[in-house]
């Protein structure tokens, strides 16, 4: 088996295992979030899967999963009222950046 074929088999097995894990989490009302990075031919592809508490109708005292899933939205744009950032705006952005750093 070539390295290319092996890599495709690994990717397929990863997808199958993720699907099984997601089914288990859904069946047991367990919110779930994962990201895997796959490198191939100089290109990184991210495989992201999430089952949010909202989807499961589960209440978490500290729901980071929904925030993590939202952070994957490349089209996310924050707009603040007012012409200049203020201390509150700075605190909000700083906290968001801290949480994103925790993901990486």
Secondary structure, DSSP 8 states (H G I E B T S, - for coil): --HHHHHHHHHHHHHHHHHHHHHHHHHTT--EEEEEEEEETTEEEEEEEEE-HHHHT---SS--HHHHHHHT-TT-----SSSS--HHHHHHHHHHHHHHHHH-
